[in-house]
Amino acid sequence: MEHNGTAALGWAARDTSGHLSPFSFTRRVQQEDDVTIKVLYCGICHTDLHIIKNEWGNAMYPVVPGHEIVGVVTGVGAGVTKFKAGDTVGVGYFVDSCRACDSCGKGYENYCPTMVITSNGTDYGGATTQGGFSDVMVVRQDYVVRVPAGLPPDGAAPLLCAGVTVYSPMVEYGLNGPGKHLGVVGLGGLGHLGVKFGKAFGMKVTVISSSPAKRGEALGRLGADAFLSSRDGEGMAAAAATMDGIIDTVSAGHPLVPLLSLLKPKGQMVVVVAMDAVNAALGRLERNDVRYRFVVDVAGTMHVAAAAAASS
């Protein structure tokens, strides 16, 4: 723990129950290339659930989760050129990399073997990283992104992980061409973003779901061009070889061969393998009781954490 750094207050899990409670800790001293951020909002990702419940066997308790972070810059180091106080910014899944390996040299820092993740990681000084369910972050400027003016900060938060998870393979594998036909499998936290991105790219978008009840939502609320029930054998047969690409966002086990039959020759399918209120939200996430994405009003809940910490 940094003794001369910035005092921070967050919501941390302390054991495999995954229950979050107030936790006081210290962020590192702001360095020359650091940006200090007041956290406003932080999305909840299923990865957070895996970490706080130690389902991957690597939890370093106490752990403050959260890596879909949006906030306002409150301070910058002397060497910072990209941001200034008052800027609205975001922080995603990782906050540093070695900058010396082949991946870093090619701009693929997310493949760096010693990449520092935002929460439950170890930084290059040996300290455990704590995430965005806290009131303040200190992050190197190269791992901070600007949130465009006019984009609601709470709505921007899920783009820092869920959005990137869908957007990146769409661009990498050419599933972003205007006029192309894109199939989006699933309409949850990732799938709904696939629909929105596809329409923004000027594509024809068909939502593929095992739940016919989602037809109205797909066509009406999200603006998809068509809806296809994966349980409709005739509909699936009629749609065979009509799609240029498919992005599959369903994490539960399901057959892939019927989906592959929807692709044109040389088509591509990408499979994504993927606070009091915060604890309720995490429980609902575990039960799949959420339509798209939970975003926590971090700044608005800090008074609850402070009061609880003071009384303990």
Backbone torsions as a table, in degrees:
resi	resn	phi	psi	omega
1	MET	NA	136.0	177.2
2	GLU	-74.3	127.5	-178.8
3	HIS	-87.8	-20.2	-178.5
4	ASN	-115.7	18.0	-178.1
5	GLY	-88.3	-154.9	-177.6
6	THR	-95.7	125.7	177.2
7	ALA	-63.6	135.9	-178.0
8	ALA	-133.4	151.0	176.9
9	LEU	-129.5	127.6	-178.1
10	GLY	-140.5	-174.6	175.7
11	TRP	-112.8	118.4	-173.4
12	ALA	-123.1	147.8	168.6
13	ALA	-90.8	140.4	-178.1
14	ARG	-115.7	-8.3	179.0
15	ASP	-159.6	-177.4	-173.1
16	THR	-72.1	-4.4	173.3
17	SER	-64.3	-25.7	-179.1
18	GLY	77.1	2.8	-179.2
19	HIS	-70.6	133.5	-179.0
20	LEU	-98.4	137.7	177.8
21	SER	-141.5	161.4	-176.4
22	PRO	-57.4	141.9	-176.2
23	PHE	-145.3	121.8	177.3
24	SER	-95.5	133.3	179.4
25	PHE	-151.9	-173.3	-176.8
26	THR	-129.5	127.6	172.6
27	ARG	-78.4	158.9	-178.4
28	ARG	-65.7	160.4	174.3
29	VAL	-62.3	134.3	179.0
30	GLN	-61.2	122.4	-179.9
31	GLN	-92.9	177.9	-174.8
32	GLU	-58.1	-36.8	-177.7
33	ASP	-105.5	20.5	-178.6
34	ASP	-92.8	151.6	171.8
35	VAL	-118.3	129.0	175.5
36	THR	-98.0	131.2	-170.7
37	ILE	-127.0	130.6	168.1
38	LYS	-83.3	118.2	-176.6
39	VAL	-76.6	129.9	176.4
40	LEU	-102.8	-47.5	-176.5
41	TYR	-140.5	153.3	175.2
42	CYS	-148.3	125.2	177.8
43	GLY	-73.1	160.6	176.8
44	ILE	-108.0	121.3	179.7
45	CYS	-107.9	153.0	178.7
46	HIS	-63.2	-24.9	175.3
47	THR	-58.9	-37.5	177.7
48	ASP	-58.1	-41.1	180.0
49	LEU	-64.2	-43.5	178.2
50	HIS	-59.5	-41.7	-176.1
51	ILE	-69.6	-51.7	-173.4
52	ILE	-67.9	-24.4	176.5
53	LYS	-94.2	4.0	179.3
54	ASN	56.2	37.4	-179.3
55	GLU	-73.0	-16.3	176.5
56	TRP	-102.5	1.1	174.9
57	GLY	73.5	18.1	-177.1
58	ASN	-129.2	17.1	-178.6
59	ALA	-66.5	134.0	177.6
60	MET	-111.9	83.9	-175.7
61	TYR	-70.5	149.2	-8.0
62	PRO	-71.6	142.9	-177.9
63	VAL	-126.1	127.6	174.4
64	VAL	-94.6	113.0	-177.9
65	PRO	-81.4	-177.1	174.0
66	GLY	110.6	118.6	178.6
67	HIS	-142.2	22.2	171.9
68	GLU	-120.1	74.6	-162.8
69	ILE	-106.3	132.1	172.5
70	VAL	-129.5	134.2	-179.7
71	GLY	-158.1	-169.2	-178.2
72	VAL	-119.0	134.9	178.9
73	VAL	-68.1	128.5	177.3
74	THR	-112.6	-14.6	179.5
75	GLY	-164.7	152.0	178.7
76	VAL	-137.6	150.1	175.4
77	GLY	-73.5	167.1	-175.5
78	ALA	-62.8	-25.4	-178.0
79	GLY	-95.2	3.6	-177.7
80	VAL	-77.9	126.9	-179.2
81	THR	-118.4	-12.7	-172.7
82	LYS	-93.0	-19.9	-173.6
83	PHE	-139.0	161.0	176.0
84	LYS	-141.3	164.8	178.3
85	ALA	-56.2	136.1	179.7
86	GLY	98.9	-15.0	178.6
87	ASP	-69.6	141.3	172.1
88	THR	-89.4	126.9	-171.7
89	VAL	-137.3	168.7	177.6
90	GLY	-131.6	156.4	175.9
91	VAL	-134.4	133.8	-177.2
92	GLY	-105.7	-142.5	-167.7
93	TYR	-74.1	-23.6	179.5
94	PHE	-134.9	154.0	-171.6
95	VAL	-124.9	3.5	176.6
96	ASP	-171.2	161.9	173.5
97	SER	-153.7	170.9	-172.2
98	CYS	-70.2	-27.4	-179.4
99	ARG	65.4	12.2	-176.9
100	ALA	-124.3	-19.5	-176.5
101	CYS	-79.5	173.9	-178.5
102	ASP	-61.7	-41.5	-179.7
103	SER	-63.0	-46.1	178.9
104	CYS	-61.9	-40.2	-179.3
105	GLY	-64.1	-26.2	-179.8
106	LYS	-96.4	5.1	179.0
107	GLY	85.3	13.2	178.3
108	TYR	-108.2	58.4	-177.2
109	GLU	-60.1	-24.3	179.5
110	ASN	-68.4	-11.1	175.1
111	TYR	-102.5	3.7	179.4
112	CYS	-59.9	128.5	-177.6
113	PRO	-65.8	-19.1	178.5
114	THR	-117.2	26.9	176.7
115	MET	-53.2	140.8	179.3
116	VAL	-99.0	113.9	-179.8
117	ILE	-82.0	157.3	-170.3
118	THR	-66.8	-34.7	-177.1
119	SER	-133.5	139.0	178.4
120	ASN	62.0	32.7	174.2
121	GLY	-115.2	-175.0	177.0
122	THR	-126.7	123.2	-179.3
123	ASP	-80.2	177.3	-174.3
124	TYR	-72.9	-7.0	173.5
125	GLY	-95.9	-0.6	178.2
126	GLY	93.4	0.8	-178.7
127	ALA	-86.4	148.9	175.7
128	THR	-75.9	133.6	179.6
129	THR	-83.1	142.7	177.8
130	GLN	-120.0	139.9	-169.3
131	GLY	-88.9	-157.0	-167.2
132	GLY	-87.1	-0.1	172.7
133	PHE	-81.2	56.8	-175.9
134	SER	-151.9	170.2	-174.0
135	ASP	-87.2	-15.5	-176.1
136	VAL	-148.4	146.1	174.3
137	MET	-128.8	149.1	171.9
138	VAL	-126.0	114.4	-169.7
139	VAL	-137.3	142.6	175.8
140	ARG	-62.2	141.6	-172.9
141	GLN	-59.6	-29.8	-178.0
142	ASP	-70.4	-10.7	-178.3
143	TYR	-115.8	20.9	175.9
144	VAL	-116.9	141.2	178.4
145	VAL	-120.3	151.1	179.3
146	ARG	-83.0	135.8	173.5
147	VAL	-93.8	120.2	-175.5
148	PRO	-59.2	144.7	175.6
149	ALA	-60.7	138.8	179.6
150	GLY	94.5	-14.6	177.0
151	LEU	-89.9	118.9	-178.3
152	PRO	-56.7	129.3	-175.8
153	PRO	-62.1	-34.9	178.9
154	ASP	-69.1	-36.2	177.4
155	GLY	-73.7	-23.4	-179.8
156	ALA	-76.1	-28.1	-173.3
157	ALA	-53.2	-48.8	-178.5
158	PRO	-63.2	-19.2	179.4
159	LEU	-67.0	-21.6	-175.5
160	LEU	-72.1	-15.6	175.8
161	CYS	-136.0	-63.1	179.9
162	ALA	-57.6	-44.3	-179.5
163	GLY	-62.4	-46.0	179.9
164	VAL	-64.4	-37.4	-178.9
165	THR	-59.6	-34.2	179.2
166	VAL	-90.4	-46.3	-175.1
167	TYR	-62.6	-44.0	-174.7
168	SER	-59.4	-52.1	179.3
169	PRO	-68.2	-29.4	177.0
170	MET	-61.0	-43.8	180.0
171	VAL	-74.2	-43.4	-176.6
172	GLU	-60.6	-37.5	-175.1
173	TYR	-107.5	18.2	172.4
174	GLY	73.5	21.7	178.0
175	LEU	-91.0	48.3	-176.8
176	ASN	-143.5	18.1	-176.6
177	GLY	-84.7	129.2	177.0
178	PRO	-55.5	135.1	178.9
179	GLY	88.0	-14.6	177.6
180	LYS	-73.9	159.6	-179.1
181	HIS	-103.8	116.6	-178.2
182	LEU	-111.3	130.9	170.9
183	GLY	-99.6	133.6	177.4
184	VAL	-117.2	115.5	-178.5
185	VAL	-92.6	120.4	-178.7
186	GLY	93.4	148.0	-177.1
187	LEU	-133.4	43.5	178.4
188	GLY	-99.9	-143.6	-175.8
189	GLY	-61.0	-31.6	177.9
190	LEU	-94.9	-42.4	-175.4
191	GLY	-60.5	-41.0	-178.2
192	HIS	-65.4	-30.3	176.2
193	LEU	-71.8	-35.5	175.8
194	GLY	-59.6	-40.1	177.7
195	VAL	-63.7	-47.5	-177.9
196	LYS	-63.6	-43.1	178.1
197	PHE	-63.5	-45.2	-178.9
198	GLY	-57.8	-45.1	178.8
199	LYS	-65.9	-38.3	178.6
200	ALA	-64.6	-30.2	177.7
201	PHE	-79.2	-5.9	-178.9
202	GLY	83.3	25.4	-178.1
203	MET	-93.4	159.5	165.8
204	LYS	-82.8	126.6	-174.1
205	VAL	-119.1	125.9	173.7
206	THR	-114.0	124.7	175.5
207	VAL	-86.5	131.1	179.0
208	ILE	-114.3	120.8	-175.7
209	SER	-145.8	151.5	175.3
210	SER	-83.0	-5.4	-177.4
211	SER	-110.9	101.7	179.0
212	PRO	-59.0	-22.0	-179.0
213	ALA	-65.1	-15.9	-178.6
214	LYS	-87.8	1.1	-178.6
215	ARG	-57.6	-50.4	-177.3
216	GLY	-60.9	-41.2	179.6
217	GLU	-65.4	-43.3	-178.4
218	ALA	-63.9	-46.1	-175.1
219	LEU	-81.8	-38.0	-175.7
220	GLY	-86.5	-61.5	-174.0
221	ARG	-71.7	-40.6	-173.5
222	LEU	-98.7	-13.6	174.0
223	GLY	81.4	21.1	175.7
224	ALA	-64.0	155.5	-179.1
225	ASP	-84.1	-27.7	-177.4
226	ALA	-153.3	162.0	178.2
227	PHE	-132.1	135.9	-178.8
228	LEU	-131.2	121.4	176.0
229	SER	-82.4	126.0	-179.6
230	SER	-69.7	-10.8	177.4
231	ARG	-90.9	-6.4	-178.0
232	ASP	-92.7	96.5	-176.6
233	GLY	-59.0	-42.8	-179.5
234	GLU	-66.2	-42.2	179.4
235	GLY	-63.9	-41.4	178.7
236	MET	-64.2	-40.4	179.9
237	ALA	-65.7	-39.2	-179.4
238	ALA	-67.5	-27.3	-178.0
239	ALA	-90.8	2.1	-177.5
240	ALA	-57.9	137.6	175.1
241	ALA	58.1	35.9	179.6
242	THR	-112.4	-8.9	-172.1
243	MET	-109.6	138.6	176.6
244	ASP	-78.6	-27.5	-179.3
245	GLY	-161.9	157.2	177.4
246	ILE	-134.5	135.8	169.6
247	ILE	-115.1	118.9	-174.3
248	ASP	-101.8	112.9	-175.6
249	THR	-107.1	8.6	-176.6
250	VAL	-84.6	123.4	-177.3
251	SER	-85.7	-25.4	179.8
252	ALA	-72.0	154.1	179.5
253	GLY	-60.7	134.5	179.1
254	HIS	-160.5	153.4	-177.6
255	PRO	-69.9	135.6	-179.0
256	LEU	-96.6	-25.8	-176.0
257	VAL	-58.5	-44.3	177.8
258	PRO	-60.2	-32.3	178.5
259	LEU	-70.7	-40.5	179.6
260	LEU	-61.0	-30.8	-179.3
261	SER	-67.8	-16.3	179.8
262	LEU	-79.1	-15.3	-175.1
263	LEU	-80.7	143.8	169.9
264	LYS	-68.6	164.0	172.7
265	PRO	-53.9	133.1	-177.5
266	LYS	68.5	12.4	172.9
267	GLY	-68.7	162.8	-176.0
268	GLN	-125.0	141.3	174.0
269	MET	-121.2	128.9	176.6
270	VAL	-108.0	123.7	177.5
271	VAL	-104.1	120.5	-179.7
272	VAL	-87.9	115.2	177.4
273	VAL	-107.5	105.5	-165.3
274	ALA	-92.2	NA	NA
275	MET	NA	153.7	-175.0
276	ASP	-50.3	-48.0	179.4
277	ALA	-66.7	-34.6	-179.6
278	VAL	-65.6	-40.6	179.2
279	ASN	-65.7	-38.9	175.9
280	ALA	-64.0	-41.2	179.9
281	ALA	-65.0	-41.7	178.7
282	LEU	-63.3	-39.1	177.2
283	GLY	-63.5	-42.7	178.1
284	ARG	-65.9	-37.7	177.7
285	LEU	-61.4	-42.7	-179.6
286	GLU	-63.4	-31.7	179.7
287	ARG	-89.9	5.5	-176.7
288	ASN	60.9	30.0	-179.3
289	ASP	-97.1	56.4	177.7
290	VAL	-150.6	135.8	-175.4
291	ARG	-73.8	-54.3	-176.3
292	TYR	-122.8	-74.4	-173.6
293	ARG	-153.5	137.8	171.2
294	PHE	-86.9	137.6	172.5
295	VAL	-127.4	127.1	-177.4
296	VAL	-92.8	131.2	173.3
297	ASP	-77.5	83.8	-174.0
298	VAL	-62.8	-49.1	-178.3
299	ALA	-60.1	-36.9	-177.7
300	GLY	-76.0	-11.8	-179.6
301	THR	-107.0	-3.0	-176.8
302	MET	-65.0	-29.1	178.7
303	HIS	-66.2	-31.3	176.9
304	VAL	-67.3	-44.6	179.0
305	ALA	-63.5	-42.1	-178.6
306	ALA	-63.7	-42.1	179.8
307	ALA	-65.8	-41.0	179.4
308	ALA	-66.5	-40.5	179.6
309	ALA	-65.6	-37.4	-178.3
310	ALA	-69.4	-30.0	-176.6
311	SER	-89.6	-8.0	-177.5
312	SER	-88.6	NA	NA
